């Protein structure tokens, strides 16, 4: 399997090369040259695999379609090491439960940091350690987080041989629990950098460093953000697992609603659908930062600056520049690298937007690719959390509430699976506002907010971040 850049670079690379690289040399994102196809017989085989061997075996079957430069036995062992009941708290790993009627929730938050990011990050940590050991190399991971990516990455990479993590986050814009999960880690290979700005400033710093090819090569910079294909690929697996749990026959379809800010989680659904998984609709649920909803409604993708990026009660979605959106747009415009380059390197980078409303391809977003969207506000969040708890007996977090609210607007006859984002304890203040009570807290996190913190605060300045990395690597 070879991979190409969304911006048309001539290179074709194998999986383990792009695993450690992050962005392509032209600033594009990597995608497979073609999506492997799942026919009816293969889907039946996957159904049997999940039922008889479990999630780790399903993960191997999906990942092996994309990874041919890790021996099969090694890849199978990496999956088995990653997806265990001990790490994820349940044999099913991603159990699906009914909320009401056709509305289901796929639980993705049973991992070490109580958020869906663990599903991919735990695998990524093991892949990194495996490949770096095989090569005898080291890697310095530079990441950006709006809340959950950072803690998931740090918990996955802590103590790993040959790996350092430099994680940027928007200063003061995560929940106290999220901050404590990251900043309380004392591992020598973990570095937290709180940036005076919003998440998009952090993401811009990561991209700027990745595009400084000399610095990137000298300091062996890699990424764990969802611009890394390996992370997105790991997420494809739980779309298959959700589908197979919600259906009994291959003729059945399901839809998925995904709370979305950076477009990585739902982009994995797009990949699964392109492989042939019978997905009817992919529903993008945004909060008040509704850049993606605006695009799917109007065809205009208009990013917003820090001043117009709202601080909300679903903070992991407080994003106005969706990194992974480029992967979908590349497919939408017929995999035209030059066109994608113009839309993002020219349109977004220089004008802050592009407009496909009059382009015939825009209709394909819904008709060919199944995308629809909706928006949820703080008031919607509170009402949905209250309804789910008081009427249905289920407590959900703020981001999952955004998903449920928007999912209800798009319900049809097929099952609708909302991808759970995190456990309610990560956003306790809003849960208490909605319900008048604190959510349950796993015992291992008791008193986490009071632990000593290890973090440096910096302005949104690329050079200062680079200097910090140099200081801790030289």
Rosetta blueprint (number, residue, H / E / L):
1 X L
2 X L
3 X E
4 X E
5 X E
6 X L
7 X L
8 X L
9 X L
10 X L
11 X L
12 X L
13 X E
14 X L
15 X H
16 X H
17 X H
18 X H
19 X H
20 X H
21 X H
22 X L
23 X L
24 X L
25 X L
26 X L
27 X L
28 X L
29 X L
30 X E
31 X E
32 X E
33 X L
34 X L
35 X L
36 X L
37 X L
38 X L
39 X L
40 X H
41 X H
42 X H
43 X H
44 X H
45 X H
46 X H
47 X H
48 X H
49 X H
50 X H
51 X H
52 X H
53 X H
54 X L
55 X H
56 X H
57 X H
58 X H
59 X H
60 X H
61 X H
62 X H
63 X H
64 X L
65 X L
66 X L
67 X L
68 X L
69 X L
70 X L
71 X L
72 X H
73 X H
74 X H
75 X H
76 X H
77 X H
78 X H
79 X H
80 X H
81 X H
82 X H
83 X L
84 X L
85 X H
86 X H
87 X H
88 X H
89 X L
90 X L
91 X L
92 X L
93 X L
94 X L
95 X L
96 X E
97 X E
98 X E
99 X E
100 X E
101 X L
102 X L
103 X E
104 X E
105 X E
106 X E
107 X L
108 X L
109 X L
110 X L
111 X L
112 X L
113 X L
114 X L
115 X E
116 X L
117 X H
118 X H
119 X H
120 X H
121 X H
122 X H
123 X H
124 X H
125 X H
126 X H
127 X H
128 X H
129 X H
130 X H
131 X H
132 X H
133 X H
134 X H
135 X H
136 X L
137 X L
138 X L
139 X E
140 X E
141 X E
142 X E
143 X E
144 X E
145 X E
146 X L
147 X L
148 X H
149 X H
150 X H
151 X H
152 X H
153 X H
154 X H
155 X H
156 X H
157 X H
158 X L
159 X L
160 X L
161 X L
162 X L
163 X E
164 X E
165 X E
166 X E
167 X E
168 X E
169 X E
170 X E
171 X L
172 X L
173 X L
174 X L
175 X L
176 X H
177 X H
178 X H
179 X H
180 X H
181 X H
182 X H
183 X H
184 X L
185 X L
186 X L
187 X L
188 X L
189 X L
190 X E
191 X E
192 X E
193 X E
194 X E
195 X E
196 X E
197 X L
198 X L
199 X H
200 X H
201 X H
202 X H
203 X H
204 X H
205 X H
206 X H
207 X H
208 X H
209 X H
210 X H
211 X L
212 X L
213 X H
214 X H
215 X H
216 X H
217 X H
218 X H
219 X L
220 X L
221 X E
222 X E
223 X L
224 X L
225 X L
226 X L
227 X L
228 X L
229 X H
230 X H
231 X H
232 X H
233 X H
234 X H
235 X H
236 X H
237 X H
238 X H
239 X H
240 X H
241 X H
242 X H
243 X H
244 X H
245 X H
246 X H
247 X L
248 X L
249 X L
250 X L
251 X L
252 X L
253 X L
254 X E
255 X E
256 X E
257 X E
258 X E
259 X E
260 X L
261 X L
262 X L
263 X L
264 X H
265 X H
266 X H
267 X H
268 X H
269 X H
270 X H
271 X H
272 X H
273 X H
274 X H
275 X H
276 X L
277 X L
278 X L
279 X E
280 X E
281 X E
282 X E
283 X E
284 X E
285 X E
286 X E
287 X L
288 X L
289 X L
290 X L
291 X H
292 X H
293 X H
294 X H
295 X H
296 X H
297 X H
298 X H
299 X L
300 X E
301 X E
302 X E
303 X L
304 X L
305 X L
306 X H
307 X H
308 X H
309 X L
310 X L
311 X L
312 X L
313 X L
314 X L
315 X H
316 X H
317 X H
318 X L
319 X L
320 X L
321 X L
322 X L
323 X L
324 X L
325 X H
326 X H
327 X H
328 X H
329 X H
330 X H
331 X H
332 X H
333 X L
334 X L
335 X L
336 X L
337 X H
338 X H
339 X H
340 X H
341 X H
342 X H
343 X H
344 X H
345 X H
346 X H
347 X H
348 X H
349 X H
350 X H
351 X H
352 X L
353 X E
354 X E
355 X E
356 X L
357 X L
358 X L
359 X L
360 X L
361 X L
362 X H
363 X H
364 X H
365 X H
366 X H
367 X H
368 X L
369 X L
370 X L
371 X E
372 X E
373 X E
374 X E
375 X E
376 X L
377 X L
378 X H
379 X H
380 X H
381 X H
382 X H
383 X H
384 X H
385 X H
386 X H
387 X H
388 X H
389 X H
390 X H
391 X L
392 X L
393 X L
394 X L
395 X L
396 X L
397 X L
398 X H
399 X H
400 X H
401 X H
402 X H
403 X H
404 X H
405 X H
406 X H
407 X H
408 X H
409 X H
410 X L
411 X L
412 X L
413 X L
414 X L
415 X E
416 X E
417 X E
418 X E
419 X E
420 X L
421 X L
422 X E
423 X L
424 X H
425 X H
426 X H
427 X H
428 X H
429 X H
430 X H
431 X H
432 X H
433 X H
434 X H
435 X H
436 X L
437 X L
438 X L
439 X L
440 X L
441 X L
442 X L
443 X H
444 X H
445 X H
446 X L
447 X L
448 X H
449 X H
450 X H
451 X L
452 X L
453 X L
454 X L
455 X L
456 X E
457 X E
458 X E
459 X E
460 X L
461 X L
462 X H
463 X H
464 X H
465 X H
466 X H
467 X H
468 X H
469 X H
470 X H
471 X H
472 X H
473 X H
474 X L
